[in-house]
Amino acid sequence: MRWPPWSGPSPVGSWRPGGGVTMFHVNHEPGAEIHHTDPFAVPSGQRSPVRRLRGRLAAPVTLWTTPGPAGLTVSSTLVAEGEPDRLLGLIDPESDFWAAADEAGRFAVTPLGPSHRQLADRFAGLFPAPGGLFATGEWRETPYGPAPADAGGWAGCRLDSAREYGWGLLVEATIETVNLAEEAAPLLHYRGRYHELPS
């Protein structure tokens, strides 16, 4: 799996409760230790400046879903107020979500919270999903796609256009409906890990 700008942490590693992904490497030689860094990572002096810049931009973690159902974790969602209100995001053009959304012409966007770390990893392809992505958890059925029942709200969007943008697909949509519950703390993606705002 490629490391795209629209998903969660790097796929090289393992998920741990409350902390996103921990990078590690196990050497099976006697007396070996577990290293909490990625042994395949590019040395810091050789990393792309643009990728490092992107890593320093904290972004809200959202879940995009569509009838099918299909879904994808996206951390490049932007809302533009206007008449009409619009939504943009960078997604994986090869994802199952995009194939289903392109056919349906609509999708739901759900801001995720700190309790959704495992769900975010699952839809980013970083955590096992036996039985399918929607097999666990409670879901609210909407005309735009399923939304996690415990989320603070969701928005229903009509797909307007999509075009290649860098290595991703820039999706533009019109927001047709917004359903918000109580104020909910956001889950943030920053420097390859999940974070939450201090309480």
CYANA upper distance limits for C-alpha pairs under 8 A (distance plus 0.5 A):
  1 MET  CA     11 PRO  CA      7.94
  3 TRP  CA      7 SER  CA      8.18
  3 TRP  CA     10 SER  CA      6.59
  3 TRP  CA     11 PRO  CA      7.72
  4 PRO  CA     92 ASP  CA      7.51
  4 PRO  CA    167 TRP  CA      8.14
  4 PRO  CA    168 GLY  CA      7.92
  5 PRO  CA     75 SER  CA      8.05
  5 PRO  CA     76 SER  CA      7.96
  5 PRO  CA     90 LEU  CA      7.91
  5 PRO  CA     91 ILE  CA      8.25
  5 PRO  CA    168 GLY  CA      8.04
  6 TRP  CA     73 THR  CA      7.69
  6 TRP  CA     74 VAL  CA      5.28
  6 TRP  CA     75 SER  CA      5.64
  6 TRP  CA     76 SER  CA      6.15
  6 TRP  CA     90 LEU  CA      6.23
  6 TRP  CA     91 ILE  CA      5.76
  6 TRP  CA     92 ASP  CA      7.39
  6 TRP  CA    168 GLY  CA      8.37
  7 SER  CA     72 LEU  CA      8.29
  7 SER  CA     73 THR  CA      5.97
  7 SER  CA     74 VAL  CA      5.68
  7 SER  CA     75 SER  CA      6.46
  7 SER  CA     91 ILE  CA      8.40
  7 SER  CA    124 ALA  CA      6.06
  8 GLY  CA     61 VAL  CA      8.38
  8 GLY  CA     73 THR  CA      7.46
  8 GLY  CA     74 VAL  CA      7.97
  8 GLY  CA     75 SER  CA      7.55
  8 GLY  CA    120 ALA  CA      7.67
  8 GLY  CA    121 ASP  CA      7.10
  8 GLY  CA    124 ALA  CA      6.63
  8 GLY  CA    189 HIS  CA      7.42
  8 GLY  CA    192 GLY  CA      7.59
  8 GLY  CA    193 ARG  CA      7.98
  8 GLY  CA    194 TYR  CA      8.36
  9 PRO  CA     20 GLY  CA      7.98
  9 PRO  CA     21 VAL  CA      7.02
  9 PRO  CA    121 ASP  CA      8.39
  9 PRO  CA    189 HIS  CA      8.43
  9 PRO  CA    192 GLY  CA      5.27
  9 PRO  CA    193 ARG  CA      6.18
  9 PRO  CA    194 TYR  CA      8.20
 10 SER  CA     21 VAL  CA      8.29
 10 SER  CA    192 GLY  CA      7.08
 11 PRO  CA    125 GLY  CA      8.40
 11 PRO  CA    126 LEU  CA      6.16
 12 VAL  CA     23 MET  CA      7.08
 12 VAL  CA     38 ASP  CA      7.76
 13 GLY  CA     21 VAL  CA      6.49
 13 GLY  CA     22 THR  CA      6.11
 13 GLY  CA     23 MET  CA      4.92
 13 GLY  CA     24 PHE  CA      6.46
 13 GLY  CA     38 ASP  CA      8.18
 14 SER  CA     21 VAL  CA      5.80
 14 SER  CA     22 THR  CA      6.05
 14 SER  CA     23 MET  CA      7.12
 14 SER  CA     24 PHE  CA      8.22
 15 TRP  CA     19 GLY  CA      8.06
 15 TRP  CA     20 GLY  CA      6.14
 15 TRP  CA     21 VAL  CA      4.93
 15 TRP  CA     22 THR  CA      6.84
 15 TRP  CA    118 GLN  CA      8.29
 15 TRP  CA    121 ASP  CA      8.44
 15 TRP  CA    126 LEU  CA      8.41
 15 TRP  CA    127 PHE  CA      7.74
 16 ARG  CA     20 GLY  CA      6.38
 16 ARG  CA     21 VAL  CA      6.61
 16 ARG  CA     22 THR  CA      7.37
 17 PRO  CA    117 ARG  CA      8.46
 17 PRO  CA    118 GLN  CA      8.27
 18 GLY  CA    117 ARG  CA      7.87
 19 GLY  CA    193 ARG  CA      8.12
 19 GLY  CA    194 TYR  CA      7.31
 19 GLY  CA    195 HIS  CA      8.43
 20 GLY  CA    117 ARG  CA      7.17
 20 GLY  CA    193 ARG  CA      6.17
 20 GLY  CA    194 TYR  CA      5.87
 21 VAL  CA    193 ARG  CA      7.09
 22 THR  CA     36 HIS  CA      7.24
 22 THR  CA     37 THR  CA      8.37
 23 MET  CA     35 HIS  CA      8.25
 23 MET  CA     36 HIS  CA      5.76
 23 MET  CA     37 THR  CA      5.50
 23 MET  CA     38 ASP  CA      5.72
 24 PHE  CA     34 ILE  CA      6.87
 24 PHE  CA     35 HIS  CA      5.62
 24 PHE  CA     36 HIS  CA      5.07
 24 PHE  CA     37 THR  CA      5.89
 24 PHE  CA     38 ASP  CA      6.24
 24 PHE  CA     39 PRO  CA      8.12
 25 HIS  CA     34 ILE  CA      6.35
 25 HIS  CA     35 HIS  CA      5.98
 25 HIS  CA     36 HIS  CA      7.69
 25 HIS  CA     37 THR  CA      7.87
 25 HIS  CA     38 ASP  CA      7.26
 25 HIS  CA     39 PRO  CA      7.10
 26 VAL  CA     32 ALA  CA      8.05
 26 VAL  CA     33 GLU  CA      7.31
 26 VAL  CA     34 ILE  CA      5.68
 26 VAL  CA     35 HIS  CA      7.53
 27 ASN  CA     32 ALA  CA      6.07
 27 ASN  CA     33 GLU  CA      7.25
 27 ASN  CA     34 ILE  CA      7.65
 28 HIS  CA     32 ALA  CA      6.93
 42 VAL  CA     46 GLN  CA      6.83
 42 VAL  CA     47 ARG  CA      6.47
 43 PRO  CA     47 ARG  CA      6.98
 47 ARG  CA     51 ARG  CA      7.87
 47 ARG  CA     52 ARG  CA      7.61
 48 SER  CA     52 ARG  CA      6.77
 49 PRO  CA     53 LEU  CA      6.56
 50 VAL  CA     54 ARG  CA      6.64
 51 ARG  CA     55 GLY  CA      6.69
 52 ARG  CA     56 ARG  CA      7.02
 53 LEU  CA     57 LEU  CA      7.33
 55 GLY  CA    190 TYR  CA      6.48
 55 GLY  CA    191 ARG  CA      4.85
 55 GLY  CA    192 GLY  CA      7.08
 56 ARG  CA    190 TYR  CA      6.77
 56 ARG  CA    191 ARG  CA      6.25
 57 LEU  CA    190 TYR  CA      6.94
 57 LEU  CA    191 ARG  CA      8.27
 58 ALA  CA    188 LEU  CA      6.83
 58 ALA  CA    189 HIS  CA      6.13
 58 ALA  CA    190 TYR  CA      5.12
 58 ALA  CA    191 ARG  CA      8.17
 59 ALA  CA     75 SER  CA      6.24
 59 ALA  CA     76 SER  CA      7.18
 59 ALA  CA    188 LEU  CA      5.95
 59 ALA  CA    189 HIS  CA      5.74
 59 ALA  CA    190 TYR  CA      7.16
 60 PRO  CA     75 SER  CA      6.18
 60 PRO  CA     76 SER  CA      7.98
 60 PRO  CA     77 THR  CA      7.95
 60 PRO  CA    111 PRO  CA      7.79
 60 PRO  CA    112 LEU  CA      8.31
 60 PRO  CA    186 PRO  CA      7.05
 60 PRO  CA    187 LEU  CA      6.46
 60 PRO  CA    188 LEU  CA      5.06
 60 PRO  CA    189 HIS  CA      6.75
 61 VAL  CA     73 THR  CA      7.54
 61 VAL  CA     74 VAL  CA      6.54
 61 VAL  CA     75 SER  CA      5.13
 61 VAL  CA     76 SER  CA      8.32
 61 VAL  CA    111 PRO  CA      6.83
 61 VAL  CA    112 LEU  CA      6.29
 61 VAL  CA    113 GLY  CA      8.44
 61 VAL  CA    120 ALA  CA      8.17
 61 VAL  CA    186 PRO  CA      8.02
 61 VAL  CA    187 LEU  CA      6.12
 61 VAL  CA    188 LEU  CA      6.04
 61 VAL  CA    189 HIS  CA      6.80
 62 THR  CA     73 THR  CA      6.40
 62 THR  CA     74 VAL  CA      5.74
 62 THR  CA     75 SER  CA      6.55
 62 THR  CA     77 THR  CA      7.76
 62 THR  CA    109 VAL  CA      7.07
 62 THR  CA    110 THR  CA      5.92
 62 THR  CA    111 PRO  CA      4.89
 62 THR  CA    112 LEU  CA      5.78
 62 THR  CA    120 ALA  CA      8.43
 63 LEU  CA     71 GLY  CA      7.38
 63 LEU  CA     72 LEU  CA      6.36
 63 LEU  CA     73 THR  CA      5.18
 63 LEU  CA     74 VAL  CA      6.47
 63 LEU  CA    109 VAL  CA      6.21
 63 LEU  CA    110 THR  CA      5.59
 63 LEU  CA    111 PRO  CA      6.96
 63 LEU  CA    112 LEU  CA      7.29
 63 LEU  CA    120 ALA  CA      7.69
 63 LEU  CA    123 PHE  CA      8.29
 64 TRP  CA     71 GLY  CA      5.92
 64 TRP  CA     72 LEU  CA      5.84
 64 TRP  CA     73 THR  CA      6.84
 64 TRP  CA     74 VAL  CA      7.31
 64 TRP  CA     97 PHE  CA      8.43
 64 TRP  CA    107 PHE  CA      7.18
 64 TRP  CA    108 ALA  CA      6.10
 64 TRP  CA    109 VAL  CA      5.08
 64 TRP  CA    110 THR  CA      6.95
 65 THR  CA     69 PRO  CA      7.46
 65 THR  CA     70 ALA  CA      6.08
 65 THR  CA     71 GLY  CA      4.59
 65 THR  CA     72 LEU  CA      7.07
 65 THR  CA     97 PHE  CA      7.48
 65 THR  CA    101 ALA  CA      8.48
 65 THR  CA    107 PHE  CA      6.09
 65 THR  CA    108 ALA  CA      5.73
 65 THR  CA    109 VAL  CA      7.10
 65 THR  CA    144 TYR  CA      8.00
 65 THR  CA    145 GLY  CA      5.63
 65 THR  CA    146 PRO  CA      6.68
 65 THR  CA    147 ALA  CA      7.74
 66 THR  CA     70 ALA  CA      6.01
 66 THR  CA     71 GLY  CA      6.89
 66 THR  CA     97 PHE  CA      7.49
 66 THR  CA    100 ALA  CA      7.12
 66 THR  CA    101 ALA  CA      6.08
 66 THR  CA    104 ALA  CA      7.74
 66 THR  CA    106 ARG  CA      7.07
 66 THR  CA    107 PHE  CA      4.90
 66 THR  CA    108 ALA  CA      6.67
 66 THR  CA    144 TYR  CA      6.19
 66 THR  CA    145 GLY  CA      4.55
 66 THR  CA    146 PRO  CA      7.45
 67 PRO  CA    100 ALA  CA      7.50
 67 PRO  CA    101 ALA  CA      7.83
 67 PRO  CA    104 ALA  CA      7.10
 67 PRO  CA    107 PHE  CA      7.78
 67 PRO  CA    143 PRO  CA      8.11
 67 PRO  CA    144 TYR  CA      6.82
 67 PRO  CA    145 GLY  CA      5.21
 67 PRO  CA    146 PRO  CA      7.92
 68 GLY  CA    100 ALA  CA      6.82
 68 GLY  CA    145 GLY  CA      8.35
 69 PRO  CA    100 ALA  CA      8.10
 69 PRO  CA    145 GLY  CA      7.11
 69 PRO  CA    146 PRO  CA      7.76
 70 ALA  CA     96 ASP  CA      6.91
 70 ALA  CA     97 PHE  CA      5.39
 70 ALA  CA    100 ALA  CA      7.02
 70 ALA  CA    133 LEU  CA      8.37
 71 GLY  CA     96 ASP  CA      7.98
 71 GLY  CA     97 PHE  CA      5.49
 71 GLY  CA    123 PHE  CA      6.89
 71 GLY  CA    133 LEU  CA      8.26
 72 LEU  CA     95 SER  CA      8.23
 72 LEU  CA     97 PHE  CA      6.48
 72 LEU  CA    123 PHE  CA      5.55
 72 LEU  CA    124 ALA  CA      6.55
 73 THR  CA    120 ALA  CA      6.19
 73 THR  CA    121 ASP  CA      8.10
 73 THR  CA    123 PHE  CA      5.81
 73 THR  CA    124 ALA  CA      5.65
 74 VAL  CA     89 GLY  CA      8.06
 74 VAL  CA     90 LEU  CA      7.97
 74 VAL  CA     91 ILE  CA      7.19
 75 SER  CA    189 HIS  CA      7.47
 76 SER  CA     89 GLY  CA      5.71
 76 SER  CA     90 LEU  CA      6.17
 76 SER  CA     91 ILE  CA      8.41
 77 THR  CA     87 LEU  CA      7.69
 77 THR  CA     88 LEU  CA      6.32
 77 THR  CA     89 GLY  CA      4.98
 77 THR  CA     90 LEU  CA      7.70
 78 LEU  CA     87 LEU  CA      6.25
 78 LEU  CA     88 LEU  CA      5.69
 78 LEU  CA     89 GLY  CA      6.69
 79 VAL  CA     85 ASP  CA      8.11
 79 VAL  CA     86 ARG  CA      6.46
 79 VAL  CA     87 LEU  CA      5.06
 79 VAL  CA     88 LEU  CA      6.96
 80 ALA  CA     85 ASP  CA      6.49
 80 ALA  CA     86 ARG  CA      5.58
 80 ALA  CA     87 LEU  CA      6.53
 80 ALA  CA     88 LEU  CA      8.44
 81 GLU  CA     85 ASP  CA      5.15
 81 GLU  CA     86 ARG  CA      6.83
 82 GLY  CA     86 ARG  CA      7.59
 84 PRO  CA    174 THR  CA      7.18
 84 PRO  CA    175 ILE  CA      7.91
 85 ASP  CA    174 THR  CA      6.50
 85 ASP  CA    175 ILE  CA      6.06
 85 ASP  CA    176 GLU  CA      8.47
 86 ARG  CA    172 GLU  CA      7.73
 86 ARG  CA    173 ALA  CA      6.20
 86 ARG  CA    174 THR  CA      5.03
 86 ARG  CA    175 ILE  CA      5.96
 87 LEU  CA    157 CYS  CA      8.22
 87 LEU  CA    172 GLU  CA      6.45
 87 LEU  CA    173 ALA  CA      5.70
 87 LEU  CA    174 THR  CA      6.64
 87 LEU  CA    175 ILE  CA      6.96
 88 LEU  CA    170 LEU  CA      7.48
 88 LEU  CA    171 VAL  CA      6.02
 88 LEU  CA    172 GLU  CA      5.20
 88 LEU  CA    173 ALA  CA      6.86
 89 GLY  CA    170 LEU  CA      6.26
 89 GLY  CA    171 VAL  CA      5.87
 89 GLY  CA    172 GLU  CA      7.48
 90 LEU  CA    165 TYR  CA      8.34
 90 LEU  CA    168 GLY  CA      6.28
 90 LEU  CA    169 LEU  CA      5.86
 90 LEU  CA    170 LEU  CA      5.19
 90 LEU  CA    171 VAL  CA      6.75
 91 ILE  CA     98 TRP  CA      8.30
 91 ILE  CA    168 GLY  CA      6.13
 91 ILE  CA    169 LEU  CA      5.79
 91 ILE  CA    170 LEU  CA      7.21
 91 ILE  CA    171 VAL  CA      7.85
 92 ASP  CA     98 TRP  CA      7.83
 92 ASP  CA    168 GLY  CA      6.01
 92 ASP  CA    169 LEU  CA      6.71
 93 PRO  CA     98 TRP  CA      6.65
 93 PRO  CA    168 GLY  CA      6.74
 93 PRO  CA    169 LEU  CA      5.96
 94 GLU  CA     98 TRP  CA      7.49
 94 GLU  CA     99 ALA  CA      8.16
 95 SER  CA     99 ALA  CA      7.26
 96 ASP  CA    100 ALA  CA      6.83
 97 PHE  CA    101 ALA  CA      6.46
 98 TRP  CA    102 ASP  CA      6.32
 99 ALA  CA    103 GLU  CA      6.95
100 ALA  CA    104 ALA  CA      6.59
101 ALA  CA    105 GLY  CA      6.11
101 ALA  CA    106 ARG  CA      6.44
101 ALA  CA    107 PHE  CA      6.71
101 ALA  CA    159 LEU  CA      8.31
102 ASP  CA    106 ARG  CA      8.19
102 ASP  CA    159 LEU  CA      8.11
105 GLY  CA    158 ARG  CA      6.59
105 GLY  CA    159 LEU  CA      5.56
105 GLY  CA    160 ASP  CA      8.40
106 ARG  CA    144 TYR  CA      6.18
106 ARG  CA    156 GLY  CA      7.94
106 ARG  CA    157 CYS  CA      6.07
106 ARG  CA    158 ARG  CA      4.92
106 ARG  CA    159 LEU  CA      5.67
107 PHE  CA    144 TYR  CA      5.11
107 PHE  CA    145 GLY  CA      6.26
107 PHE  CA    156 GLY  CA      6.58
107 PHE  CA    157 CYS  CA      5.87
107 PHE  CA    158 ARG  CA      7.17
107 PHE  CA    159 LEU  CA      7.85
108 ALA  CA    142 THR  CA      8.48
108 ALA  CA    144 TYR  CA      5.56
108 ALA  CA    145 GLY  CA      5.93
108 ALA  CA    146 PRO  CA      7.81
108 ALA  CA    147 ALA  CA      7.67
108 ALA  CA    154 TRP  CA      7.05
108 ALA  CA    155 ALA  CA      6.02
108 ALA  CA    156 GLY  CA      5.10
108 ALA  CA    157 CYS  CA      6.45
109 VAL  CA    147 ALA  CA      8.38
109 VAL  CA    154 TRP  CA      6.02
109 VAL  CA    155 ALA  CA      5.70
109 VAL  CA    156 GLY  CA      7.10
109 VAL  CA    157 CYS  CA      8.03
110 THR  CA    147 ALA  CA      7.03
110 THR  CA    148 PRO  CA      8.19
110 THR  CA    151 ALA  CA      7.65
110 THR  CA    152 GLY  CA      8.49
110 THR  CA    153 GLY  CA      6.79
110 THR  CA    154 TRP  CA      4.92
110 THR  CA    155 ALA  CA      7.06
111 PRO  CA    151 ALA  CA      7.75
111 PRO  CA    152 GLY  CA      7.77
111 PRO  CA    153 GLY  CA      7.61
111 PRO  CA    154 TRP  CA      7.36
111 PRO  CA    186 PRO  CA      7.50
111 PRO  CA    187 LEU  CA      8.40
112 LEU  CA    116 HIS  CA      6.49
112 LEU  CA    120 ALA  CA      8.33
112 LEU  CA    151 ALA  CA      6.98
112 LEU  CA    152 GLY  CA      8.30
112 LEU  CA    186 PRO  CA      6.58
112 LEU  CA    187 LEU  CA      6.17
113 GLY  CA    117 ARG  CA      8.17
113 GLY  CA    151 ALA  CA      7.70
113 GLY  CA    184 ALA  CA      7.37
113 GLY  CA    185 ALA  CA      6.16
113 GLY  CA    186 PRO  CA      5.06
113 GLY  CA    187 LEU  CA      4.94
114 PRO  CA    185 ALA  CA      7.59
114 PRO  CA    186 PRO  CA      7.00
114 PRO  CA    187 LEU  CA      5.39
114 PRO  CA    195 HIS  CA      8.20
114 PRO  CA    196 GLU  CA      6.72
116 HIS  CA    120 ALA  CA      6.53
116 HIS  CA    187 LEU  CA      8.19
117 ARG  CA    121 ASP  CA      6.77
117 ARG  CA    187 LEU  CA      8.24
117 ARG  CA    194 TYR  CA      7.90
118 GLN  CA    122 ARG  CA      6.61
118 GLN  CA    127 PHE  CA      7.71
119 LEU  CA    123 PHE  CA      6.85
120 ALA  CA    124 ALA  CA      6.63
121 ASP  CA    125 GLY  CA      6.75
121 ASP  CA    126 LEU  CA      5.46
121 ASP  CA    127 PHE  CA      5.85
122 ARG  CA    126 LEU  CA      6.14
122 ARG  CA    127 PHE  CA      4.97
122 ARG  CA    128 PRO  CA      6.80
122 ARG  CA    129 ALA  CA      6.77
122 ARG  CA    133 LEU  CA      7.34
123 PHE  CA    127 PHE  CA      8.33
123 PHE  CA    133 LEU  CA      7.09
129 ALA  CA    133 LEU  CA      5.91
129 ALA  CA    135 ALA  CA      8.19
130 PRO  CA    135 ALA  CA      8.02
131 GLY  CA    135 ALA  CA      6.05
134 PHE  CA    139 TRP  CA      8.43
137 GLY  CA    148 PRO  CA      7.93
138 GLU  CA    148 PRO  CA      6.64
138 GLU  CA    149 ALA  CA      5.94
138 GLU  CA    150 ASP  CA      8.05
139 TRP  CA    146 PRO  CA      6.41
139 TRP  CA    147 ALA  CA      6.01
139 TRP  CA    148 PRO  CA      5.13
139 TRP  CA    149 ALA  CA      5.30
140 ARG  CA    146 PRO  CA      6.06
140 ARG  CA    147 ALA  CA      5.59
140 ARG  CA    148 PRO  CA      6.51
140 ARG  CA    149 ALA  CA      5.57
141 GLU  CA    145 GLY  CA      6.95
141 GLU  CA    146 PRO  CA      5.16
141 GLU  CA    147 ALA  CA      7.00
142 THR  CA    146 PRO  CA      6.20
142 THR  CA    147 ALA  CA      7.66
143 PRO  CA    156 GLY  CA      8.42
144 TYR  CA    156 GLY  CA      6.13
144 TYR  CA    157 CYS  CA      7.60
147 ALA  CA    151 ALA  CA      8.07
147 ALA  CA    154 TRP  CA      7.37
151 ALA  CA    184 ALA  CA      8.38
152 GLY  CA    180 LEU  CA      6.50
152 GLY  CA    181 ALA  CA      5.54
152 GLY  CA    182 GLU  CA      6.50
152 GLY  CA    183 GLU  CA      7.14
152 GLY  CA    184 ALA  CA      5.93
153 GLY  CA    178 VAL  CA      8.11
153 GLY  CA    179 ASN  CA      5.77
153 GLY  CA    180 LEU  CA      4.60
153 GLY  CA    181 ALA  CA      5.93
154 TRP  CA    178 VAL  CA      6.58
154 TRP  CA    179 ASN  CA      5.91
154 TRP  CA    180 LEU  CA      6.95
155 ALA  CA    175 ILE  CA      7.28
155 ALA  CA    176 GLU  CA      8.08
155 ALA  CA    177 THR  CA      6.17
155 ALA  CA    178 VAL  CA      4.86
155 ALA  CA    179 ASN  CA      6.65
156 GLY  CA    175 ILE  CA      6.47
156 GLY  CA    176 GLU  CA      6.15
156 GLY  CA    177 THR  CA      5.57
156 GLY  CA    178 VAL  CA      6.85
157 CYS  CA    173 ALA  CA      6.39
157 CYS  CA    174 THR  CA      5.93
157 CYS  CA    175 ILE  CA      4.95
157 CYS  CA    176 GLU  CA      5.99
157 CYS  CA    177 THR  CA      7.66
158 ARG  CA    173 ALA  CA      5.85
158 ARG  CA    174 THR  CA      5.66
158 ARG  CA    175 ILE  CA      6.97
158 ARG  CA    176 GLU  CA      7.21
159 LEU  CA    171 VAL  CA      8.11
159 LEU  CA    172 GLU  CA      6.95
159 LEU  CA    173 ALA  CA      4.96
159 LEU  CA    174 THR  CA      7.11
160 ASP  CA    171 VAL  CA      8.28
160 ASP  CA    172 GLU  CA      6.06
160 ASP  CA    173 ALA  CA      5.29
160 ASP  CA    174 THR  CA      7.19
161 SER  CA    171 VAL  CA      6.54
161 SER  CA    172 GLU  CA      5.77
161 SER  CA    173 ALA  CA      7.37
162 ALA  CA    169 LEU  CA      6.88
162 ALA  CA    170 LEU  CA      5.90
162 ALA  CA    171 VAL  CA      4.91
162 ALA  CA    172 GLU  CA      6.56
163 ARG  CA    169 LEU  CA      6.01
163 ARG  CA    170 LEU  CA      5.87
163 ARG  CA    171 VAL  CA      7.35
164 GLU  CA    168 GLY  CA      6.50
164 GLU  CA    169 LEU  CA      5.07
164 GLU  CA    170 LEU  CA      6.59
165 TYR  CA    169 LEU  CA      5.89
165 TYR  CA    170 LEU  CA      6.13
185 ALA  CA    196 GLU  CA      8.02
185 ALA  CA    197 LEU  CA      7.72
186 PRO  CA    196 GLU  CA      6.98
186 PRO  CA    197 LEU  CA      7.77
187 LEU  CA    194 TYR  CA      7.22
187 LEU  CA    195 HIS  CA      6.65
187 LEU  CA    196 GLU  CA      5.83
187 LEU  CA    197 LEU  CA      8.42
188 LEU  CA    194 TYR  CA      6.04
188 LEU  CA    195 HIS  CA      5.50
188 LEU  CA    196 GLU  CA      6.29
188 LEU  CA    197 LEU  CA      8.49
189 HIS  CA    193 ARG  CA      6.12
189 HIS  CA    194 TYR  CA      5.15
189 HIS  CA    195 HIS  CA      6.57
190 TYR  CA    194 TYR  CA      6.82
190 TYR  CA    195 HIS  CA      7.29
